Amino acid sequence: NMEKGKDGLFKRLGGEEGISHFMERFFDIVVVDNRIRGFFQGKDIKAIREGARVYFTEALGGPKIYKGRDLAEIHKAQGVTDYDFDCFLAGMEKALSGLGVEDETIDEVIVTMEPVRPALLGRARGLAAHAKMKDGQTVLERIGGDMNVEAIVDTMFVGLLSDARVRFFFEQSREKIDIMKRSFAALAVGGFGGPVTVDDRKVRKVHYTLNVTDYHFDTMMENFWYACDLMEVDAETISDASDVLGKVRADVTAGCTVRLEVARKKSESAGTDGLFEALGGAQGISAFINKHFENIQADPRIMHFFTGAKLEGMKAPVETFMAALFGGPVQYSGRPLARIHTTMAMSDYEFDSFLDSVKMALRAVGGDSQTVDECVVLLETVRQEVLVNRKRHDVRKAMEAASTKTVFERVGGESGITTFVEAMYSKAMEDVRVKSFFEKNKAKVSSIKKKLVHFFSLQFGGQSTYDIDDVRAMHYGYNISDYHFDCLLDIIGAALEEQGVKKKDLAEILILLQPIRADVTTGFTVRMEVARKNVEKGK
């Protein structure tokens, strides 16, 4: 239905005439059903049936002709329960079956009507509906607000990018990662009781083409849990937050689940020999393997497993194995996969990269999306054999290790500091509190910026030739007070925040800069004190 539209379902039900017969049979059933007939007693059944006919015509893929009231409004005072709704669905199933509709089509009708359940029951919809309150506080308030959620998401992504189980899905450009972070944080904030800025109904569409399984989703949630724990969120709040996010599991994994199940059923019913022929037989398998090995040798993620003189020798057994797996008239008699891969210590990330290469190679030799999916399904069945010595990933340890990077690394190295210095200087030139100290000729400004890059690189833990002992001498003649120094710290903080530096890193940076306060302000402090004493003495 998602790919072809629901009009196919509408036509299989017999169009408008078929829907009319369906409604007649359906209402004949429900008005005598002791469990739900009370909803219809004393009502104009003919009018209700006609309204239902118009609604179901549109809902099941027909013309958009329904102009009636919203379902939630119609059923608001009815007190419909889940049990009642299930009885209505059972009535639909019985009516359709009595009309000779095929079981598969009946299933489609029932599935299509399931999303209507919340409206009829007056149940809150959306991710936020699952947020738990405690002592009058939302999950968002208990976590510490949206800024803390953003910090948790930052930490979580550090973990995901180092976690071989899911790294494949998150190894994207910095811009793409930033978009993913913002989207996840916005979804979480809305789900935890804050402003809803992301429609959680889009989650399924975004993830539908990805092969995200429950295993991958559980791994992501494990990283979320430890990220919260490192931010010192209490266990009950983490559990409640995890429950909210867990509600999108079905939407995130649906695409993979459906495609793999469809491919699996097709293989079971038709056998895999049809797949072998769809790939072009022995000649097609050979072309696919050649392309696959060509991809592997250029893929830095997995090329180290296939280097050296043994490469050509690997092709023949791999080709035989793939031909047998995909239904060819051959039998693989080589060593068991677990034995071959015992010493390789391949990870999920590398296996996913291998599958990625397989998919690219299959597409390159003309494989359609359905054929590629079927091949991936069959290869998924050997994951455990290939990853026989899969290492256990310690999420907390990985996150803690990432957090031990120097500030220099965390702000993006020298290029990040250069960008920050440019932004800081621009802000200083716009700030009347300190503008006079930065207003220099073009050549001088360029020189100051270079020195600042070297200074901050040194202070943040990077390599630099800057001599810290020069700071006092350079600033001694300027009337820079603690007030001016604090203003400059504000500017530095704002420039770093705009660059995406995390809150906790920003706090650490400001602490690192405090020791140079005395060197920068000493000249002014001394001159002020001398002047004060001279005034006292009457000089």
Disulfide bonds with the S-S distance in Angstrom:
none
